[in-house]
Amino acid sequence: MEHSTADQERCATMVAALNAELGWHLEAERQQAYAAALLRYLPVPPAELKLRQVVIAYHHDHALVEALRDHASQQYEAAWAQRCNEVIQILQHQGLGAPGDALADTQDLAQTALEELIHALPSFRYASRFSTWAYTVIVRSAQRYLRDCNAAKRNGKPESLDQQPEWDLAFGAADSPEAHAQARALSRLINTLLDQHGDWRLAEVFRLWVIEDQRMVDIARRMRLSPARVSGLIDRVYQLLRHDPAILAWIADTEPIGLERSGVC
């Protein structure tokens, strides 16, 4: 349903009343712009209390919300940088995540929450202040992320290295028994090293990305993570393997071929 002329008049009247009551000092042209913009966020017909809440929230937050939605805005990057800081503060206040947490540290949760905030932003309709709405989105996102990680850890991670499938690493075009033996040895070494870091996702994302050659979007769907989170995990694996003394020693000793994608060489 579309808003009637009466709804438009009520909205304009509320803007004018709040402008006088709360001392916003909006010129008539600005008040008209408010009323025109607000209609898309209001139910049909708008209840009086709801109308008042939406107008107040819009007045205080629309500049910020528009900056967050508009990639071309000069305030876009600064606005999101500020949201990032606020996300971390909210997570810390709620006791969600901690630096170095094997399951999900604050940075993991912050990135996931920001992605959820970006995804949910079009649904914000000024029913409350933006800060209140964002707080709810952030906390629920972090709680859901931790719940999913815990469920995946319980249901998806093998109990011991002996139960874990060995990765069938490809060594270029080589198909000799020696090459396959080297592949099995390296798979066991990488599996052990990643498992020592306490985050089951590292070994899993490496297996899916390097061994099974899956697309990042498919890995994200399978692991119930965002593609950006999967990319971050892959980068973390790269850094761990590139600088691990055992991996470096193995490379020097065996001169493996065909690991370009893994970033080990």
Secondary structure in CASP SS format (residue, H / E / C, confidence):
PFRMAT SS
TARGET T0000
AUTHOR 0000-0000-0000
METHOD secondary structure of the structure
MODEL  1
M C 1.00
E C 1.00
H C 1.00
S C 1.00
T H 1.00
A H 1.00
D H 1.00
Q H 1.00
E H 1.00
R H 1.00
C H 1.00
A H 1.00
T H 1.00
M H 1.00
V H 1.00
A H 1.00
A H 1.00
L H 1.00
N H 1.00
A H 1.00
E H 1.00
L H 1.00
G C 1.00
W C 1.00
H C 1.00
L C 1.00
E C 1.00
A H 1.00
E H 1.00
R H 1.00
Q H 1.00
Q H 1.00
A H 1.00
Y H 1.00
A H 1.00
A H 1.00
A H 1.00
L H 1.00
L H 1.00
R H 1.00
Y H 1.00
L C 1.00
P C 1.00
V C 1.00
P C 1.00
P C 1.00
A C 1.00
E H 1.00
L H 1.00
K H 1.00
L H 1.00
R H 1.00
Q H 1.00
V H 1.00
V H 1.00
I H 1.00
A H 1.00
Y H 1.00
H H 1.00
H H 1.00
D H 1.00
H H 1.00
A H 1.00
L H 1.00
V H 1.00
E H 1.00
A H 1.00
L H 1.00
R H 1.00
D C 1.00
H C 1.00
A C 1.00
S C 1.00
Q C 1.00
Q C 1.00
Y H 1.00
E H 1.00
A H 1.00
A H 1.00
W H 1.00
A H 1.00
Q H 1.00
R H 1.00
C H 1.00
N H 1.00
E H 1.00
V H 1.00
I H 1.00
Q H 1.00
I H 1.00
L H 1.00
Q H 1.00
H H 1.00
Q H 1.00
G C 1.00
L C 1.00
G C 1.00
A C 1.00
P C 1.00
G C 1.00
D C 1.00
A C 1.00
L C 1.00
A C 1.00
D C 1.00
T H 1.00
Q H 1.00
D H 1.00
L H 1.00
A H 1.00
Q H 1.00
T H 1.00
A H 1.00
L H 1.00
E H 1.00
E H 1.00
L H 1.00
I H 1.00
H H 1.00
A H 1.00
L H 1.00
P H 1.00
S H 1.00
F C 1.00
R C 1.00
Y C 1.00
A C 1.00
S C 1.00
R C 1.00
F H 1.00
S H 1.00
T H 1.00
W H 1.00
A H 1.00
Y H 1.00
T H 1.00
V H 1.00
I H 1.00
V H 1.00
R H 1.00
S H 1.00
A H 1.00
Q H 1.00
R H 1.00
Y H 1.00
L H 1.00
R H 1.00
D H 1.00
C H 1.00
N H 1.00
A H 1.00
A H 1.00
K H 1.00
R H 1.00
N H 1.00
G H 1.00
K C 1.00
P C 1.00
E C 1.00
S C 1.00
L H 1.00
D H 1.00
Q H 1.00
Q C 1.00
P C 1.00
E C 1.00
W C 1.00
D C 1.00
L C 1.00
A C 1.00
F C 1.00
G C 1.00
A C 1.00
A C 1.00
D C 1.00
S C 1.00
P H 1.00
E H 1.00
A H 1.00
H H 1.00
A H 1.00
Q H 1.00
A H 1.00
R H 1.00
A H 1.00
L H 1.00
S H 1.00
R H 1.00
L H 1.00
I H 1.00
N H 1.00
T H 1.00
L H 1.00
L H 1.00
D H 1.00
Q H 1.00
H C 1.00
G C 1.00
D C 1.00
W H 1.00
R H 1.00
L H 1.00
A H 1.00
E H 1.00
V H 1.00
F H 1.00
R H 1.00
L H 1.00
W H 1.00
V H 1.00
I H 1.00
E C 1.00
D C 1.00
Q C 1.00
R C 1.00
M H 1.00
V H 1.00
D H 1.00
I H 1.00
A H 1.00
R H 1.00
R H 1.00
M H 1.00
R C 1.00
L C 1.00
S C 1.00
P H 1.00
A H 1.00
R H 1.00
V H 1.00
S H 1.00
G H 1.00
L H 1.00
I H 1.00
D H 1.00
R H 1.00
V H 1.00
Y H 1.00
Q H 1.00
L H 1.00
L H 1.00
R H 1.00
H H 1.00
D C 1.00
P H 1.00
A H 1.00
I H 1.00
L H 1.00
A H 1.00
W H 1.00
I H 1.00
A H 1.00
D H 1.00
T H 1.00
E C 1.00
P C 1.00
I C 1.00
G C 1.00
L C 1.00
E C 1.00
R C 1.00
S C 1.00
G C 1.00
V C 1.00
C C 1.00
END
